């Protein structure tokens, strides 16, 4: 019981370092502590994979993300991460990864990510995904568009 509570607390801490403080090295360190206790903790693996991307360890991030996909092929978040890994490397594969993520579980994160990628690619389908994201979480969409979308929408 204590291990589960300890892991939950460490996961919250790792998410805080990754999502709020953007201290990826600290997030990776915390995830490694979790993985010593539970080597197949999906959340720790996902946070670590996402953090590796931001500390110039793309190869490790790809390897870990593919390991997660092998272990949980029906979980949306690994494909979402894969989309970001391909974002500046292979746009076609990024789109495919985001679409797979959406097929498994459509949510604001993967929908807005593919919208932005398609916008960069000058693909008019970005508007379809923008409208889906708006419908999924209208309040979050407005904040995102105001604070994170730096391009004018037609």
Backbone as CSV, one residue per row, in Angstrom:
resi,resn,N_x,N_y,N_z,CA_x,CA_y,CA_z,C_x,C_y,C_z
1,UNK,0.822,-1.201,0.000,0.000,0.000,0.000,0.860,1.257,0.000
2,UNK,1.915,1.264,0.823,2.788,2.425,0.898,3.447,2.702,-0.449
3,UNK,3.849,1.630,-1.132,4.498,1.807,-2.438,3.579,2.532,-3.422
4,UNK,2.306,2.165,-3.448,1.360,2.799,-4.370,1.219,4.282,-4.054
5,UNK,1.115,4.616,-2.771,0.999,6.005,-2.364,2.273,6.771,-2.716
6,UNK,3.413,6.171,-2.430,4.705,6.799,-2.736,4.841,7.038,-4.247
7,UNK,4.458,6.057,-5.022,4.540,6.195,-6.486,3.612,7.304,-6.966
8,UNK,2.376,7.343,-6.442,1.442,8.403,-6.841,1.995,9.786,-6.532
9,UNK,2.597,9.931,-5.374,3.176,11.224,-4.979,4.349,11.592,-5.887
10,UNK,5.178,10.622,-6.191,6.329,10.874,-7.062,5.868,11.186,-8.494
11,UNK,4.812,10.520,-8.948,4.275,10.815,-10.281,3.766,12.252,-10.351
12,UNK,3.053,12.674,-9.317,2.574,14.062,-9.277,3.752,15.036,-9.309
13,UNK,4.790,14.699,-8.585,5.987,15.543,-8.556,6.662,15.582,-9.933
14,UNK,6.775,14.433,-10.567,7.393,14.368,-11.902,6.582,15.164,-12.915
15,UNK,5.257,15.048,-12.842,4.397,15.825,-13.743,4.587,17.323,-13.517
16,UNK,4.699,17.723,-12.258,4.891,19.127,-11.911,6.207,19.644,-12.505
17,UNK,7.270,18.870,-12.342,8.553,19.281,-12.908,8.505,19.325,-14.427
18,UNK,7.818,18.375,-15.032,7.746,18.308,-16.503,6.806,19.376,-17.069
19,UNK,5.587,19.451,-16.556,4.557,20.308,-17.146,4.585,21.751,-16.674
20,UNK,4.945,21.997,-15.442,4.874,23.338,-14.881,6.246,24.014,-14.847
21,UNK,7.203,23.367,-14.206,8.534,23.972,-14.074,9.401,23.799,-15.323
22,UNK,9.025,22.837,-16.166,9.794,22.505,-17.368,11.246,22.173,-17.024
23,UNK,11.411,21.513,-15.891,12.721,21.031,-15.449,12.770,19.543,-15.794
24,UNK,13.146,19.280,-17.026,13.071,17.920,-17.559,14.055,16.977,-16.874
25,UNK,15.225,17.477,-16.516,16.204,16.611,-15.844,15.673,16.143,-14.493
26,UNK,15.017,17.033,-13.759,14.426,16.643,-12.478,13.294,15.641,-12.698
27,UNK,12.478,15.866,-13.724,11.384,14.934,-14.027,11.933,13.550,-14.355
28,UNK,12.997,13.500,-15.143,13.606,12.213,-15.499,14.153,11.526,-14.252
29,UNK,14.799,12.283,-13.386,15.357,11.717,-12.155,14.255,11.098,-11.283
30,UNK,13.152,11.811,-11.149,12.038,11.297,-10.350,11.447,10.048,-11.001
31,UNK,11.302,10.078,-12.320,10.771,8.896,-13.029,11.694,7.696,-12.839
32,UNK,12.996,7.925,-12.866,13.940,6.822,-12.639,13.779,6.240,-11.237
33,UNK,13.498,7.105,-10.247,13.242,6.618,-8.888,11.990,5.736,-8.870
34,UNK,10.963,6.170,-9.567,9.722,5.382,-9.642,9.985,4.049,-10.322
35,UNK,10.746,4.091,-11.411,11.004,2.882,-12.189,11.872,1.877,-11.436
36,UNK,12.600,2.329,-10.425,13.341,1.393,-9.561,12.364,0.589,-8.697
37,UNK,11.257,1.222,-8.346,10.223,0.565,-7.526,9.301,-0.274,-8.403
38,UNK,8.932,0.277,-9.556,7.993,-0.376,-10.481,8.499,-0.143,-11.900
39,UNK,9.275,-1.086,-12.403,9.968,-0.902,-13.679,9.048,-0.715,-14.886
40,UNK,7.787,-1.108,-14.762,6.845,-0.968,-15.874,5.732,0.024,-15.568
41,UNK,6.024,1.027,-14.770,5.019,2.033,-14.463,4.811,2.893,-15.708
42,UNK,3.647,2.728,-16.312,3.369,3.405,-17.589,3.480,4.922,-17.485
43,UNK,2.933,5.495,-16.444,2.979,6.948,-16.314,4.411,7.464,-16.192
44,UNK,5.224,6.786,-15.407,6.622,7.201,-15.273,7.361,7.061,-16.602
45,UNK,7.090,5.987,-17.314,7.716,5.802,-18.629,7.294,6.905,-19.595
46,UNK,6.012,7.268,-19.586,5.515,8.319,-20.478,6.107,9.688,-20.139
47,UNK,6.140,10.022,-18.861,6.717,11.314,-18.467,8.195,11.351,-18.829
48,UNK,8.885,10.270,-18.557,10.316,10.214,-18.886,10.535,10.363,-20.389
49,UNK,9.755,9.655,-21.186,9.900,9.749,-22.648,9.651,11.179,-23.118
50,UNK,8.621,11.811,-22.580,8.331,13.194,-22.949,9.433,14.144,-22.532
51,UNK,10.040,13.895,-21.390,11.119,14.762,-20.899,12.411,14.552,-21.682
52,UNK,12.688,13.326,-22.078,13.915,13.051,-22.840,13.989,13.889,-24.112
53,UNK,12.852,14.113,-24.718,12.807,14.921,-25.947,13.386,16.315,-25.720
54,UNK,13.166,16.873,-24.548,13.568,18.250,-24.268,14.977,18.386,-23.709
55,UNK,15.666,17.275,-23.507,17.059,17.345,-23.061,17.986,16.759,-24.134
56,UNK,17.557,16.903,-25.376,18.337,16.475,-26.538,18.712,14.997,-26.520
57,UNK,17.777,14.182,-26.075,17.977,12.733,-26.100,16.861,12.102,-26.917
58,UNK,16.767,12.555,-28.179,15.682,12.101,-29.048,15.723,10.605,-29.295
59,UNK,16.941,10.059,-29.483,17.052,8.625,-29.751,16.491,7.822,-28.579
60,UNK,16.857,8.199,-27.353,16.335,7.518,-26.173,14.821,7.703,-26.058
61,UNK,14.357,8.900,-26.405,12.919,9.176,-26.354,12.171,8.272,-27.345
62,UNK,12.700,8.133,-28.567,12.091,7.241,-29.566,12.073,5.805,-29.052
63,UNK,13.206,5.347,-28.529,13.293,3.968,-28.044,12.300,3.706,-26.917
64,UNK,12.237,4.628,-25.967,11.329,4.447,-24.837,9.867,4.516,-25.286
65,UNK,9.562,5.446,-26.182,8.194,5.559,-26.689,7.781,4.291,-27.427
66,UNK,8.671,3.747,-28.228,8.361,2.491,-28.925,8.198,1.334,-27.952
67,UNK,8.984,1.330,-26.865,8.822,0.308,-25.827,7.430,0.420,-25.194
68,UNK,7.008,1.644,-24.937,5.685,1.863,-24.337,4.600,1.372,-25.288
69,UNK,4.746,1.688,-26.577,3.768,1.233,-27.573,3.734,-0.292,-27.637
70,UNK,4.905,-0.929,-27.562,4.943,-2.399,-27.557,4.214,-2.965,-26.342
71,UNK,4.376,-2.301,-25.198,3.768,-2.792,-23.961,2.271,-2.487,-23.884
72,UNK,1.879,-1.295,-24.380,0.473,-0.854,-24.317,0.072,-0.313,-25.695
73,UNK,-0.149,-1.190,-26.658,-0.429,-0.730,-28.028,-1.759,0.018,-28.189
74,UNK,-2.624,-0.060,-27.209,-3.926,0.601,-27.314,-4.034,1.837,-26.424
75,UNK,-2.904,2.377,-26.015,-2.923,3.575,-25.179,-2.566,4.792,-26.040
76,UNK,-3.412,5.807,-25.987,-3.303,6.968,-26.857,-2.037,7.795,-26.649
77,UNK,-1.561,7.880,-25.411,-0.541,8.880,-25.089,0.825,8.595,-25.720
78,UNK,1.176,7.333,-25.872,2.462,7.020,-26.495,2.472,7.461,-27.966
79,UNK,1.356,7.298,-28.649,1.269,7.750,-30.046,1.297,9.277,-30.126
80,UNK,0.705,9.916,-29.134,0.751,11.377,-29.021,2.203,11.840,-28.881
81,UNK,2.956,11.183,-28.004,4.379,11.499,-27.855,5.140,11.231,-29.147
82,UNK,4.817,10.131,-29.787,5.469,9.784,-31.047,5.231,10.871,-32.090
83,UNK,4.028,11.430,-32.096,3.746,12.542,-33.005,4.676,13.707,-32.778
84,UNK,4.932,14.036,-31.525,5.867,15.132,-31.231,7.293,14.780,-31.600
85,UNK,7.663,13.523,-31.410,9.016,13.112,-31.779,9.244,13.249,-33.287
86,UNK,8.193,12.977,-34.064,8.298,13.099,-35.520,8.010,14.512,-36.028
87,UNK,7.494,15.376,-35.192,6.997,16.700,-35.584,7.942,17.452,-36.530
88,UNK,9.205,17.529,-36.202,10.172,18.267,-37.030,11.059,17.365,-37.868
89,UNK,10.785,16.067,-37.836,11.628,15.108,-38.533,10.929,14.516,-39.752
90,UNK,9.668,14.121,-39.546,8.908,13.479,-40.609,7.426,13.806,-40.385
91,UNK,6.961,14.862,-41.042,5.600,15.347,-40.800,4.541,14.305,-41.103
92,UNK,4.754,13.512,-42.143,3.777,12.483,-42.509,3.614,11.467,-41.372
93,UNK,4.730,11.038,-40.808,4.664,10.076,-39.711,4.101,10.729,-38.449
94,UNK,4.357,12.024,-38.268,3.781,12.743,-37.122,2.260,12.769,-37.234
95,UNK,1.765,13.080,-38.430,0.318,13.097,-38.645,-0.270,11.717,-38.366
96,UNK,0.377,10.670,-38.873,-0.108,9.306,-38.648,-0.142,8.957,-37.163
97,UNK,0.889,9.365,-36.428,0.939,9.072,-34.995,-0.167,9.811,-34.253
98,UNK,-0.366,11.094,-34.574,-1.441,11.850,-33.931,-2.809,11.264,-34.282
99,UNK,-2.998,10.867,-35.538,-4.271,10.264,-35.935,-4.531,8.956,-35.188
100,UNK,-3.480,8.145,-34.997,-3.615,6.892,-34.240,-3.993,7.206,-32.793
101,UNK,-3.349,8.229,-32.233,-3.668,8.640,-30.867,-5.134,9.051,-30.748
102,UNK,-5.595,9.842,-31.715,-6.991,10.304,-31.721,-7.953,9.130,-31.885
103,UNK,-7.589,8.184,-32.729,-8.443,7.010,-32.941,-8.615,6.226,-31.637
104,UNK,-7.543,6.160,-30.848,-7.600,5.422,-29.587,-8.350,6.187,-28.505
105,UNK,-8.138,7.499,-28.443,-8.854,8.339,-27.477,-8.744,9.800,-27.913
106,UNK,-9.809,10.304,-28.478,-9.816,11.696,-28.906,-9.890,12.605,-27.682
107,UNK,-8.924,13.522,-27.570,-8.929,14.479,-26.472,-8.327,15.801,-26.953
108,UNK,-8.390,16.788,-26.106,-7.916,18.114,-26.495,-6.445,18.093,-26.905
109,UNK,-5.614,17.395,-26.151,-4.174,17.414,-26.405,-3.810,16.911,-27.803
110,UNK,-4.293,15.720,-28.155,-3.898,15.185,-29.460,-4.607,15.915,-30.598
111,UNK,-5.789,16.426,-30.345,-6.538,17.123,-31.395,-5.911,18.483,-31.710
112,UNK,-5.524,19.223,-30.686,-4.908,20.530,-30.943,-3.508,20.351,-31.533
113,UNK,-2.816,19.277,-31.156,-1.473,19.020,-31.694,-1.526,18.769,-33.196
114,UNK,-2.464,17.931,-33.634,-2.548,17.677,-35.075,-3.047,18.918,-35.817
115,UNK,-3.899,19.705,-35.182,-4.367,20.944,-35.813,-3.181,21.866,-36.085
116,UNK,-2.308,21.998,-35.107,-1.167,22.895,-35.291,-0.202,22.360,-36.340
117,UNK,0.048,21.067,-36.326,0.931,20.478,-37.332,0.360,20.690,-38.732
118,UNK,-0.920,20.414,-38.909,-1.536,20.601,-40.231,-1.527,22.071,-40.648
119,UNK,-1.653,22.959,-39.682,-1.561,24.389,-39.987,-0.177,24.719,-40.535
120,UNK,0.866,24.211,-39.884,2.235,24.430,-40.361,2.419,23.888,-41.773
121,UNK,1.751,22.776,-42.050,1.856,22.135,-43.361,0.932,22.770,-44.393
122,UNK,0.234,23.827,-43.986,-0.715,24.535,-44.842,-1.813,23.613,-45.356
123,UNK,-2.201,22.692,-44.517,-3.257,21.749,-44.833,-4.572,22.310,-44.279
124,UNK,-5.568,22.517,-45.129,-6.820,23.123,-44.661,-7.579,22.282,-43.636
125,UNK,-7.242,20.996,-43.490,-7.917,20.156,-42.500,-7.607,20.577,-41.065
126,UNK,-6.636,21.489,-40.891,-6.335,21.941,-39.531,-7.574,22.567,-38.887
127,UNK,-8.409,23.205,-39.710,-9.614,23.852,-39.173,-10.596,22.820,-38.606
128,UNK,-10.676,21.666,-39.236,-11.542,20.590,-38.737,-11.102,20.168,-37.331
129,UNK,-9.805,20.027,-37.128,-9.302,19.627,-35.824,-9.414,20.753,-34.802
130,UNK,-9.275,21.989,-35.247,-9.482,23.116,-34.339,-10.909,23.117,-33.804
131,UNK,-11.858,22.890,-34.680,-13.254,22.879,-34.251,-13.546,21.708,-33.303
132,UNK,-12.893,20.557,-33.551,-13.055,19.420,-32.649,-12.495,19.755,-31.268
133,UNK,-11.314,20.378,-31.243,-10.699,20.753,-29.965,-11.584,21.744,-29.221
134,UNK,-12.156,22.685,-29.961,-13.044,23.678,-29.348,-14.270,23.004,-28.746
135,UNK,-14.805,22.029,-29.453,-15.983,21.314,-28.974,-15.647,20.457,-27.743
136,UNK,-14.449,19.869,-27.722,-14.052,19.012,-26.609,-13.872,19.791,-25.307
137,UNK,-13.214,20.949,-25.395,-12.949,21.748,-24.190,-12.964,23.229,-24.561
138,UNK,-14.151,23.825,-24.664,-14.272,25.211,-25.132,-13.447,26.232,-24.337
139,UNK,-13.452,26.109,-23.023,-12.719,27.077,-22.204,-11.205,26.939,-22.395
140,UNK,-10.753,25.716,-22.387,-9.320,25.467,-22.608,-8.905,25.896,-24.010
141,UNK,-9.765,25.661,-24.973,-9.488,26.060,-26.349,-9.260,27.568,-26.437
142,UNK,-10.143,28.338,-25.819,-10.004,29.800,-25.863,-8.694,30.247,-25.235
143,UNK,-8.331,29.662,-24.115,-7.056,30.005,-23.468,-5.875,29.612,-24.346
144,UNK,-5.968,28.439,-24.931,-4.885,27.954,-25.786,-4.697,28.883,-26.985
145,UNK,-5.780,29.226,-27.624,-5.690,30.069,-28.813,-5.149,31.456,-28.452
146,UNK,-5.512,31.945,-27.307,-5.060,33.269,-26.873,-3.573,33.250,-26.495
147,UNK,-3.141,32.182,-25.832,-1.792,32.156,-25.267,-0.769,31.318,-26.021
148,UNK,-1.206,30.345,-26.788,-0.252,29.426,-27.388,-0.255,29.402,-28.909
149,UNK,-1.361,29.766,-29.521,-1.436,29.725,-30.984,-0.971,31.064,-31.493
150,UNK,0.193,31.095,-32.080,0.809,32.355,-32.461,0.488,32.798,-33.890
151,UNK,-0.365,32.055,-34.544,-0.643,32.365,-35.930,-2.092,32.729,-36.094
152,UNK,-2.349,33.570,-37.035,-3.714,34.016,-37.270,-4.514,32.914,-37.969
153,UNK,-5.702,32.722,-37.510,-6.591,31.723,-38.104,-7.496,32.425,-39.105
154,UNK,-7.635,31.793,-40.244,-8.485,32.358,-41.299,-9.943,32.242,-40.936
